Amino acid sequence: MARTIHLDLDINGKTHGLDVEPRVTLLDALREHLALTGTKKGCDQGQCGACTCHVDGERVLSCLTLAAQVEGRQVTTIEGIAGDDGTLHVVQRAFLEHDAFQCGYCTPGQIMSAVACIREGHAGSDAEIREYMSGNLCRCGAYISIVAAVRDAAATLGAGQKAEAA
Amino acid sequence: MTILEPRKHGSAADGMVGGRLSRFEGELKITGNATYALEYPLENLAHAVLVQSTIAAGRVVSVDAAAARAAAGVLLVLTPEDELGLMTASDWFGNRSENQPFHPLPKVVRYNGESIVAVIAESREQAIEAAKLIRITYEEAPAVADMDDPKAGEGKLLDAMTVEWGDAEKALAASAVRIEAEYRTPREYHVAMEPHGLTAQWDGDQLTVWEPSQWTHGMARTYAEWFGIALDDVRIVSPFIGGGFGSKGGALAYGAVAVAAAKKLGRPVRLAVSRPQNFTSYGGRAATHQTIALGATQEGVLQAIVHRGASETSTYMDYPEQTGAATPILYKVENFSSQTRVVPVNAVTPGALRGPGKNPSAYGIESAIDELAHKLSMDPLELRLKNYADHDYQSGKPWSTRRLREALTEGSAAFGWAGRRHEPRSMRDGKALIGWGLGCGTFPVIRAPSSAMIRVLRSGRVEVVSGAIDMGQGTYTILAQTAAEALGVSIDQVDVVLGDSRLPGSAIAGGSMLAGSITGAVHKTANAAREEIVGLALNDPNSPFRDTGANTLVVSEGRISVASGDGPSMTLSDLLSAVGRDALEVTRNTLPDDAQSATDRSNAWTSMGRVQGPTMGDTSMHSWCAHFVEVRVDEDFGTVRVSRMVSAFDCGRLYNPKMVESQWRGGIIMGIGQALLEEGLVDPRNARTINNNVGDYLVPTNSDIPDIEVISVGVPDYEASALGGKGVGEVGIVGVAPAIANAVFHATGKRVRDLPITLEKLM
């Protein structure tokens, strides 16, 4: 099975052309073919959440998604959430402030889940944050700080939205 | 007492030792720019995949690799028939058997899941596809699945681990109140989020290995000895490690396979150990059994402890999980007896997992103490205080520092323990049975030498350089703080370079020994660098300070000036410019003066030869903690949830409380997993690890974890380390499981003596 297909993927607002076998996952396309290694491989079987990315704004497990499935859709990875000038996303800042990580390996997936969790409206209480962040394992055990970071970032983003509406 | 409140905004003091500086390398990690071992881009990279045994014991008769070799993209198939020409490397202490060949793909199978074949192809997908075509013919031999297998037997008594004082059996028999019980823990796994693996590249005789490592220098030695090359020709690169917990301290067989493949192919090879293969490529915590008998007076004064422990090991190495490690040092007891056995089974040799020995040991003794308290109708807190150890009864030495009493009293106050009704099943909230439990923990202070280099550059930057590693403990952060404070520069000027065996050697990031060791080395080096800067300023003909007549100068906030405030004052950068220097470089180590030869230094960084245990000095040195737990047990379904925890710690001085809190909570959370979720399951028919993935081997998720308050009650302990800290990484997990088990007993009246505490054991 050496046949390759050509894909044009929209990742972080840029088009990336690549020739890969049809069986290549989005995760491996990012890490092995596009040098976007911020997205992590923790289990390669959809159990740990380390590979979480956004496709059309929704969180997906990139290890269970074929690269070929996302052609024509907007993919966002951890490399694409800071501002163009490098300004950190509110969620990234909150993770640093609350020490919501240790080894850092699950962190990109946690942050991508956190951004989506807030956007989905699932950051209304600590219990809700815990539930909607439970697809992302952290073996270092930063969960309490992750909840604090998501709570804090949700408040900041909520205040920003209210200010915009007003 | 310090209750560690998260703070919103930092202060200038955060850059000093003891400050709450945010994680120094944090921005790299939150942006995806921290590069882990399998992420280095290399030209012409080939991908290796392992094929593991499907039998528990026996011999590989033949490997049919024809179809795999013919598959698309396949470059090489390595089988037990391939002579790789490797030699066995030294053990952890630097001892090496002579002329022993090493076969990382063995002909004799010792456990189910042992790597037998490697397939290397142009792409990982092709290697996986071809690996499915490998056919291995075995001659099976009888196997022992686990220590509960009737064929396992009693195992071997390890005489060197027997501990006795007084006459424990006699004192036990004479005691008015006695309890005896057996406690069991299952196989447990590290499950670091970054799976193991490596990228290997040869350049002539020079080998570079990008591999997550808790000990770059130790692993470099192993690769050098396996392949018969000079230590200086091996470089291990590991600036970021996606969690280790004890699993990434040494080079493993698959590493030899990847490096051998890279050599044969003449191109770099990446080997990613799959998540299921991680469960058998190295050992987790061994399963344990221990029987504990306690004797006490009617008033609850402990008279005797008799401990008999056993743990699983492999058929090819005796690796004891020391269930008697915490038993002798938690309480005052005049009569003590402990024996340790290992039971060989067909499994990969177990390894060190966070709090090795101390952890299952504390589960035993801290459960037993709770059982004794119940039998005496006494508050378990009161029983612990009543039998408080005024010194170390095992070594006979005084403690260096031991603020376990403060941990117990201040922890209980923060938890509200005084409101506990001691009768089991006496607290409830509707259908939820409420239980409050207590468990203590301890971990020894282990010391080792380290070295470091500091470069003060004309650019104004200061580099702190060491082969030490940071897998999330906070090494980058505390070394930046240590150097900034000792040197007198702003934290913003400091860069920290770690995780490379070509850099100055250090202690392993294991046994909670790295922070105390490497901060000592960096502190010494930074002081020496400051003295050298001052000497340069006073003596260099082109220095503006030369004619000030000052005897000494001060360095503060990156400026050097005369102490009186009169005279010149300039940045270190300007001083170096004035004297025409590009950089000032200082290297120091903490080896004794009589052990400074090149051989001494090399051995110190690549073996455990100079590691010192907790009682090798005049005192007995340990970290201590007390965990207070509330559980809610559903009366109908038996489900247990930890709803609240307060843990109080004596770890001496904290170099950075923000990092330490994260370490403590991380250990506690792993302990919650151990108590309620984690259990390696073995198929008795073929000794296969059944739940070899993170959907079936359950680790805690976010929703399993309540608020956990952590409290520091420690005081600086300058016998334990140069800067007064004791280990923080491992002690956090120790004592959590018994605290939860004791809380479950308090809630339900049911004593579960085998972990994890799952619902069927409470029904």
Contacts between the chains, C-beta under 8 A, distances in Angstrom:
chain1	res1	chain2	res2	distance
A	1	B	72	6.2
A	1	B	125	8.0
A	1	B	126	7.8
A	1	B	129	6.7
A	2	B	72	4.4
A	2	B	73	6.5
A	2	B	126	7.7
A	21	B	123	7.2
A	21	B	125	5.9
A	23	B	125	5.6
A	24	B	125	6.5
A	28	B	124	7.0
A	28	B	125	7.6
A	31	B	39	6.9
A	32	B	123	7.9
A	32	B	124	7.1
A	35	B	41	5.8
A	36	B	32	7.7
A	37	B	32	7.2
A	37	B	35	6.7
A	37	B	36	7.6
A	37	B	39	3.8
A	38	B	31	7.1
A	38	B	32	1.9
A	38	B	33	7.0
A	39	B	32	7.1
A	40	B	36	7.6
A	40	B	193	7.4
A	40	B	194	7.3
A	40	B	242	7.3
A	41	B	38	7.9
A	41	B	195	7.3
A	41	B	272	7.6
A	42	B	193	4.8
A	42	B	194	7.1
A	42	B	195	6.9
A	42	B	275	7.3
A	42	B	694	7.7
A	43	B	195	7.6
A	43	B	275	4.2
A	43	B	693	6.6
A	43	B	694	5.5
A	44	B	274	6.6
A	44	B	275	6.3
A	45	B	275	6.6
A	45	B	693	6.3
A	45	B	695	7.4
A	47	B	275	7.8
A	47	B	693	6.2
A	47	B	694	4.6
A	47	B	695	4.3
A	48	B	193	6.6
A	48	B	275	7.9
A	48	B	694	5.4
A	50	B	193	5.8
A	77	B	32	7.0
A	78	B	30	8.0
A	78	B	31	6.7
A	78	B	32	3.8
A	79	B	31	7.2
A	79	B	32	5.1
A	82	B	31	6.2
A	88	B	27	7.4
A	88	B	30	7.1
A	88	B	31	7.4
A	92	B	30	4.4
A	92	B	31	6.8
A	95	B	26	7.8
A	95	B	30	5.2
A	96	B	22	5.4
A	96	B	23	6.8
A	96	B	26	4.6
A	96	B	27	6.7
A	96	B	30	5.9
A	97	B	8	7.4
A	97	B	22	6.6
A	98	B	6	6.5
A	99	B	22	6.7
A	99	B	23	6.0
A	99	B	26	7.9
A	99	B	658	5.3
A	99	B	659	7.1
A	99	B	661	7.5
A	99	B	662	5.1
A	101	B	23	7.5
A	101	B	26	7.5
A	101	B	29	6.0
A	101	B	30	7.2
A	101	B	472	7.5
A	102	B	243	7.7
A	102	B	471	7.8
A	102	B	472	3.0
A	102	B	473	7.3
A	102	B	474	7.8
A	102	B	662	5.6
A	102	B	663	7.5
A	102	B	666	6.3
A	103	B	192	7.4
A	103	B	193	6.9
A	103	B	194	7.1
A	103	B	240	7.6
A	103	B	241	6.3
A	103	B	242	5.1
A	103	B	243	4.3
A	103	B	244	7.9
A	103	B	471	5.3
A	103	B	472	3.5
A	104	B	25	7.8
A	104	B	28	7.6
A	104	B	29	3.2
A	104	B	30	7.8
A	104	B	34	5.3
A	104	B	240	6.4
A	104	B	242	7.1
A	104	B	472	6.8
A	105	B	36	6.7
A	105	B	192	7.6
A	105	B	193	4.3
A	105	B	194	4.4
A	105	B	242	3.0
A	105	B	243	6.1
A	106	B	193	4.7
A	106	B	242	7.9
A	107	B	29	5.2
A	107	B	30	6.0
A	108	B	30	7.8
A	108	B	32	4.9
A	111	B	30	6.3
A	129	B	702	7.7
A	130	B	702	4.7
A	130	B	703	4.3
A	130	B	705	7.3
A	131	B	702	7.8
A	131	B	703	5.2
A	133	B	702	4.5
A	133	B	703	7.9
A	134	B	701	4.1
A	134	B	702	4.7
A	134	B	703	4.4
A	135	B	701	8.0
A	136	B	702	7.3
A	137	B	193	6.5
A	137	B	694	6.3
A	137	B	699	6.1
A	137	B	701	6.5
A	138	B	193	7.0
A	138	B	702	7.6
A	139	B	190	7.7
A	139	B	191	5.4
A	139	B	192	5.8
A	139	B	193	5.1
A	139	B	243	5.2
A	139	B	245	7.2
A	139	B	670	7.5
A	139	B	699	6.2
A	140	B	193	7.8
A	140	B	243	5.9
A	140	B	472	5.1
A	140	B	662	7.5
A	140	B	666	4.8
A	141	B	665	5.8
A	141	B	666	3.5
A	141	B	667	7.2
A	141	B	668	7.2
A	141	B	669	3.3
A	141	B	670	5.9
A	141	B	700	7.2
A	141	B	705	7.6
A	142	B	662	6.3
A	142	B	665	7.6
A	142	B	666	6.9
A	143	B	669	6.5
A	143	B	700	7.4
A	143	B	701	7.9
A	143	B	702	4.5
A	143	B	705	4.5
A	144	B	665	5.8
A	144	B	705	6.5
A	144	B	707	6.6
A	144	B	708	6.0
A	145	B	662	6.6
A	145	B	665	7.7
A	146	B	702	6.5
A	147	B	702	6.9
A	148	B	6	6.7
